Amino acid sequence: MSRCLSDFTVAELEALLSTWGAKTSHAQRMLRSFWNSGGRVDPVELRLPAALQQRMQAELPLLSTRVLTRSVSADGTIKLLLGLSDGASIETVLMTTPHADRAAGCVSSQVGCAMGCDFCASTRRGFERNLSVGEIVAQFLHLRREALASNRRLATLVFMGMGEPLLNYDNVVEAIRRIAGEELGGFGGKQISVSTVGIVPAMLELAKADLNVTLAVSLHAPDDETRAKIVPMNRRYPVDEIMAATRNFHATTGRITNIEYCMLDGVNDSDAHAQRLVELIAGLRTHVNLIPYNAIGSGLSGVIYRQPPRERMASFLQIVRQGGVASHFRQTRGDDVNAACGQLRETALSRP
């Protein structure tokens, strides 16, 4: 597979230009312009020599992905189905924020997912492969370009799309370094969140990686019995081990963690679950994101999940807040364009 411009660091591009007989000083300017513009290069603006322009056009594609489908929700959410060079596809999403001049992005880390979470569409077709660093970077560049086109700034980025980021640890960490670092993306680590269902060894490694990112733990239940029914990985890494790694992350980095909790009617939404959640995270500086379930039909187990009634969710939230825990409901976005993880890809692959 040939390399694209989105695959390169400055040093790597300098080395390539040297083999082409071009000035290595072009590398930094090219990549900075490329990243700032969301994956475009203007040879005229950069005053690149004609010979270099021709060589680039012939041998150096810009991005390793192409837009297969672009869906725009009534609420402003933009969901992209991106095609990869091997024919696989992934999803990335640009969301509105309370600030009209800012946008939030969500990127995938794998093609498919092996986690088997019963309420998530991403896992329905299983795991295919990890994304490369360049394929992750390309998603960021697509999102930055979409934000710029609507006079917004891509302000935050979450690794919360298809796949389990910490099972593609090395590529995800390297992509974050490029996105966040001043040499390329200049985005900053504080604006990036990495979500995990609880891959404990990788959580411990991430704490030591000095990325300054936020950890988001997809907990979804406060006890092993409930969680194992909907998150199979809990059988390998139980709740207490996950929370110990979460506390370690906070102690090591000083960063407040997020607890993600998808609310499922009659499964994990009782007052007892809420009280157990309060007890579980007592003393931890954290924020609980309560997520109203976005229906996908039947899960892998055949169970059809539903969003709890509004009053049930309100009661759950009240108990958590009364326990001294910062908590909010995440505003659902893009329901009309299948914006939940894996839905757009599932729809596309299901077509005859």
C-alpha positions as CSV (number, residue, x, y, z in Angstrom):
1,M,0.0,0.0,0.0
2,S,1.5,3.3,-1.1
3,R,2.0,6.0,1.6
4,C,-0.1,9.2,1.6
5,L,0.9,12.6,2.9
6,S,-1.2,12.0,6.0
7,D,1.2,9.2,6.9
8,F,4.3,11.3,7.2
9,T,6.1,13.1,10.0
10,V,8.3,16.1,9.1
11,A,11.5,14.0,9.3
12,E,10.0,11.2,7.1
13,L,8.9,13.7,4.5
14,E,12.3,15.4,4.5
15,A,13.8,12.0,3.9
16,L,11.5,11.4,0.9
17,L,12.1,14.8,-0.6
18,S,15.8,14.2,-0.3
19,T,15.6,11.0,-2.4
20,W,13.6,13.0,-5.0
21,G,16.4,15.6,-5.2
22,A,14.1,18.3,-3.8
23,K,14.9,20.7,-0.9
24,T,14.1,19.2,2.4
25,S,13.0,22.7,3.7
26,H,9.8,22.2,1.8
27,A,8.7,19.4,4.2
28,Q,7.8,21.5,7.2
29,R,5.9,24.1,5.2
30,M,4.0,21.5,3.2
31,L,2.9,19.6,6.3
32,R,2.0,22.6,8.3
33,S,-0.2,23.9,5.5
34,F,-1.6,20.4,4.9
35,W,-2.6,20.0,8.6
36,N,-3.9,23.5,9.1
37,S,-6.2,23.3,6.0
38,G,-7.7,19.9,6.9
39,G,-5.8,17.9,4.4
40,R,-5.2,20.2,1.4
41,V,-2.1,21.4,-0.3
42,D,-1.9,24.5,-2.5
43,P,1.3,24.2,-4.5
44,V,1.0,27.7,-5.8
45,E,0.6,29.3,-2.4
46,L,3.5,27.3,-1.1
47,R,5.6,28.2,-4.2
48,L,6.6,24.6,-4.8
49,P,8.9,23.9,-7.8
50,A,7.0,22.6,-10.8
51,A,9.0,19.3,-10.8
52,L,8.1,18.7,-7.2
53,Q,4.4,19.4,-7.8
54,Q,4.4,16.9,-10.6
55,R,6.2,14.3,-8.5
56,M,3.7,14.7,-5.7
57,Q,0.7,14.5,-7.9
58,A,2.0,11.3,-9.5
59,E,3.3,9.5,-6.4
60,L,2.0,11.1,-3.2
61,P,-1.7,10.9,-2.5
62,L,-2.9,13.3,0.2
63,L,-5.2,11.2,2.3
64,S,-5.6,7.4,2.8
65,T,-9.4,7.7,3.0
66,R,-12.1,9.0,0.7
67,V,-15.7,10.1,1.6
68,L,-18.2,7.5,0.6
69,T,-21.2,9.1,2.3
70,R,-21.7,12.5,3.9
71,S,-24.9,12.8,6.0
72,V,-26.0,16.0,7.6
73,S,-28.5,15.9,10.5
74,A,-31.2,18.5,11.2
75,D,-29.2,19.4,14.4
76,G,-26.1,20.1,12.3
77,T,-24.2,16.8,13.0
78,I,-22.2,15.7,10.0
79,K,-21.4,12.0,9.7
80,L,-18.9,10.7,7.2
81,L,-18.5,7.1,6.0
82,L,-14.9,6.9,4.8
83,G,-13.6,4.3,2.4
84,L,-10.1,2.9,3.0
85,S,-7.6,1.7,0.4
86,D,-8.4,-2.0,1.0
87,G,-12.2,-1.5,0.5
88,A,-13.0,-1.4,4.2
89,S,-15.0,1.5,5.7
90,I,-15.1,3.5,8.9
91,E,-17.1,6.3,10.4
92,T,-16.2,9.7,11.8
93,V,-18.5,12.4,13.1
94,L,-18.5,16.2,13.5
95,M,-20.9,17.5,16.1
96,T,-22.2,20.9,17.0
97,T,-21.5,22.4,20.5
98,P,-23.2,25.1,22.6
99,H,-20.6,27.5,21.0
100,A,-21.6,28.4,17.5
101,D,-18.0,28.8,16.4
102,R,-16.8,25.4,17.7
103,A,-17.3,21.8,16.8
104,A,-16.5,18.4,18.4
105,G,-15.1,15.5,16.5
106,C,-15.3,11.7,17.0
107,V,-13.0,9.3,15.3
108,S,-12.7,5.5,15.0
109,S,-9.6,3.4,15.9
110,Q,-10.5,0.1,14.3
111,V,-12.5,-1.4,11.4
112,G,-15.3,-3.1,13.3
113,C,-15.0,-4.0,16.9
114,A,-14.3,-7.2,18.9
115,M,-15.7,-6.1,22.2
116,G,-19.2,-7.5,21.6
117,C,-21.1,-4.8,23.6
118,D,-24.6,-6.0,23.2
119,F,-26.2,-2.5,22.7
120,C,-23.6,-1.2,20.1
121,A,-23.9,-1.4,16.3
122,S,-20.1,-1.3,15.8
123,T,-19.6,-4.8,17.0
124,R,-22.2,-6.5,14.8
125,R,-19.9,-7.5,12.0
126,G,-17.0,-8.3,14.3
127,F,-13.4,-7.0,14.2
128,E,-11.6,-6.7,10.9
129,R,-8.3,-4.8,11.6
130,N,-6.6,-2.0,13.3
131,L,-6.4,1.4,11.7
132,S,-3.0,2.8,10.8
133,V,-1.7,6.0,12.2
134,G,-2.3,7.7,8.8
135,E,-5.9,6.4,8.7
136,I,-6.6,7.9,12.1
137,V,-4.9,11.1,11.2
138,A,-6.9,11.3,8.0
139,Q,-10.2,11.3,10.0
140,F,-9.0,14.3,12.0
141,L,-8.1,16.1,8.8
142,H,-11.5,15.4,7.3
143,L,-13.2,16.8,10.5
144,R,-11.0,19.9,10.6
145,R,-11.9,20.5,6.9
146,E,-15.6,20.1,7.6
147,A,-15.4,22.5,10.6
148,L,-13.5,25.1,8.6
149,A,-16.0,24.9,5.8
150,S,-18.8,25.9,8.2
151,N,-16.7,28.7,9.9
152,R,-16.1,26.6,13.0
153,R,-13.1,25.5,14.8
154,L,-12.6,21.8,15.7
155,A,-12.2,22.2,19.4
156,T,-12.4,18.7,20.9
157,L,-11.8,15.2,19.7
158,V,-12.8,11.9,21.1
159,F,-11.6,8.4,20.3
160,M,-15.1,7.0,20.8
161,G,-16.1,5.8,17.3
162,M,-15.8,2.3,15.9
163,G,-13.4,0.0,17.8
164,E,-11.6,-0.2,21.1
165,P,-8.8,2.4,21.0
166,L,-6.6,0.7,23.6
167,L,-6.5,-2.5,21.6
168,N,-4.8,-0.4,18.9
169,Y,-2.6,1.3,21.5
170,D,0.6,2.0,19.6
171,N,-1.1,3.5,16.5
172,V,-3.6,5.5,18.6
173,V,-0.9,7.0,20.8
174,E,1.3,7.9,17.8
175,A,-1.8,9.5,16.1
176,I,-2.5,11.5,19.2
177,R,1.1,12.7,19.4
178,R,0.9,14.0,15.8
179,I,-2.6,15.5,16.2
180,A,-1.7,17.2,19.5
181,G,1.9,18.2,18.8
182,E,3.0,21.6,17.6
183,E,5.0,20.2,14.7
184,L,1.9,18.9,12.9
185,G,-1.6,19.2,14.2
186,G,-1.1,21.7,17.0
187,F,-4.3,20.6,18.6
188,G,-3.2,20.0,22.2
189,G,-3.7,16.9,24.4
190,K,-6.2,18.5,26.7
191,Q,-8.8,18.7,23.9
192,I,-8.5,14.9,23.3
193,S,-10.4,12.1,25.1
194,V,-9.7,8.4,24.8
195,S,-12.5,6.0,25.5
196,T,-12.1,2.4,26.6
197,V,-14.4,-0.4,27.8
198,G,-11.6,-1.1,30.4
199,I,-8.5,-2.7,28.9
200,V,-6.7,-2.5,32.2
201,P,-3.0,-3.0,31.1
202,A,-3.3,-0.4,28.4
203,M,-5.0,2.0,30.8
204,L,-2.0,1.8,33.0
205,E,0.3,2.4,30.0
206,L,-1.7,5.4,28.9
207,A,-1.4,6.9,32.3
208,K,2.4,6.9,31.8
209,A,2.4,8.1,28.2
210,D,2.5,11.8,29.0
211,L,-0.2,12.7,26.5
212,N,-2.2,15.0,28.7
213,V,-5.4,13.5,27.4
214,T,-8.7,12.7,29.2
215,L,-9.6,9.1,29.9
216,A,-13.2,8.1,29.3
217,V,-14.3,4.8,30.8
218,S,-17.3,3.1,29.2
219,L,-18.6,1.5,32.4
220,H,-22.3,1.2,31.7
221,A,-23.0,-0.7,34.9
222,P,-21.6,-0.5,38.5
223,D,-21.4,-4.2,39.2
224,D,-20.0,-7.3,37.5
225,E,-23.3,-9.2,37.3
226,T,-25.0,-6.5,35.3
227,R,-22.0,-5.4,33.3
228,A,-21.0,-8.9,32.1
229,K,-24.4,-9.2,30.4
230,I,-23.9,-6.2,28.2
231,V,-20.1,-5.8,28.1
232,P,-18.4,-9.2,27.6
233,M,-14.9,-7.9,28.2
234,N,-16.0,-7.5,31.9
235,R,-15.4,-11.2,32.3
236,R,-11.7,-10.5,31.7
237,Y,-11.4,-7.1,33.5
238,P,-14.0,-6.8,36.2
239,V,-15.4,-3.6,37.5
240,D,-13.1,-3.3,40.6
241,E,-9.9,-3.7,38.4
242,I,-11.2,-1.1,35.9
243,M,-11.9,1.4,38.6
244,A,-8.5,0.8,40.2
245,A,-6.9,1.6,36.8
246,T,-9.1,4.6,36.5
247,R,-8.0,5.9,39.9
248,N,-4.4,5.3,38.9
249,F,-4.8,7.3,35.8
250,H,-6.1,10.3,37.8
251,A,-3.4,9.9,40.4
252,T,-0.7,9.7,37.7
253,T,-1.9,12.4,35.4
254,G,-4.0,14.7,37.6
255,R,-6.6,14.6,34.8
256,I,-10.3,14.3,35.7
257,T,-11.8,11.2,34.2
258,N,-15.2,10.6,32.5
259,I,-17.4,7.7,33.3
260,E,-19.7,6.8,30.3
261,Y,-23.0,5.2,31.2
262,C,-25.4,4.2,28.5
263,M,-28.9,3.8,30.1
264,L,-30.9,0.7,29.2
265,D,-34.4,0.3,30.3
266,G,-34.8,-2.4,33.0
267,V,-31.1,-3.4,32.7
268,N,-28.9,-0.8,34.4
269,D,-31.2,2.1,35.3
270,S,-32.6,1.3,38.8
271,D,-32.2,3.4,41.9
272,A,-30.0,0.6,43.3
273,H,-27.7,0.8,40.3
274,A,-27.4,4.6,40.8
275,Q,-26.6,4.2,44.4
276,R,-24.0,1.5,43.7
277,L,-22.4,3.8,41.1
278,V,-22.1,6.6,43.7
279,E,-20.4,4.2,46.1
280,L,-18.1,2.8,43.4
281,I,-16.6,6.2,42.4
282,A,-16.6,7.8,45.8
283,G,-13.5,10.0,46.3
284,L,-12.6,10.0,42.6
285,R,-12.6,13.3,40.7
286,T,-14.7,12.3,37.8
287,H,-17.7,13.3,35.7
288,V,-20.5,10.8,34.8
289,N,-22.0,11.1,31.3
290,L,-25.4,9.5,31.3
291,I,-26.2,8.5,27.7
292,P,-29.8,7.9,26.6
293,Y,-29.7,4.7,24.6
294,N,-29.9,5.1,20.8
295,A,-31.9,2.2,19.5
296,I,-30.1,-0.1,17.0
297,G,-32.6,-3.0,17.0
298,S,-31.6,-6.4,18.5
299,G,-28.2,-6.8,20.0
300,L,-25.9,-9.8,19.3
301,S,-27.7,-11.7,22.0
302,G,-31.1,-11.1,20.4
303,V,-32.2,-8.7,23.1
304,I,-33.9,-5.5,22.0
305,Y,-32.9,-2.7,24.3
306,R,-34.9,0.4,24.9
307,Q,-34.3,3.9,26.3
308,P,-35.6,4.2,29.9
309,P,-38.6,6.5,30.5
310,R,-37.7,10.1,31.1
311,E,-38.8,10.0,34.7
312,R,-36.6,6.9,35.4
313,M,-33.6,8.6,33.9
314,A,-34.3,11.7,36.0
315,S,-34.5,9.7,39.2
316,F,-31.1,8.1,38.3
317,L,-29.5,11.4,37.7
318,Q,-30.9,12.9,41.0
319,I,-29.4,10.0,43.0
320,V,-26.0,10.3,41.4
321,R,-25.9,14.1,42.0
322,Q,-27.1,13.8,45.5
323,G,-24.2,11.5,46.1
324,G,-21.9,14.4,45.3
325,V,-21.0,13.2,41.8
326,A,-20.9,15.7,38.8
327,S,-23.2,14.2,36.2
328,H,-25.2,15.2,33.1
329,F,-27.1,13.6,30.4
330,R,-25.2,13.7,27.1
331,Q,-27.3,15.5,24.5
332,T,-28.1,13.0,21.7
333,R,-27.1,14.2,18.2
334,G,-27.6,13.0,14.7
335,D,-30.3,10.4,15.4
336,D,-31.8,11.1,12.0
337,V,-28.5,10.3,10.2
338,N,-27.6,7.1,12.1
339,A,-25.0,8.9,14.1
340,A,-24.6,6.2,16.8
341,C,-21.3,4.2,16.5
342,G,-21.4,1.7,13.6
343,Q,-24.9,2.5,12.4
344,L,-24.0,4.2,9.1
345,R,-21.5,1.5,8.2
346,E,-24.0,-1.2,9.1
347,T,-26.6,0.4,6.9
348,A,-24.2,0.7,4.0
349,L,-23.0,-2.9,4.3
350,S,-26.5,-4.2,4.6
351,R,-27.5,-2.8,1.2
352,P,-27.9,-5.4,-1.6
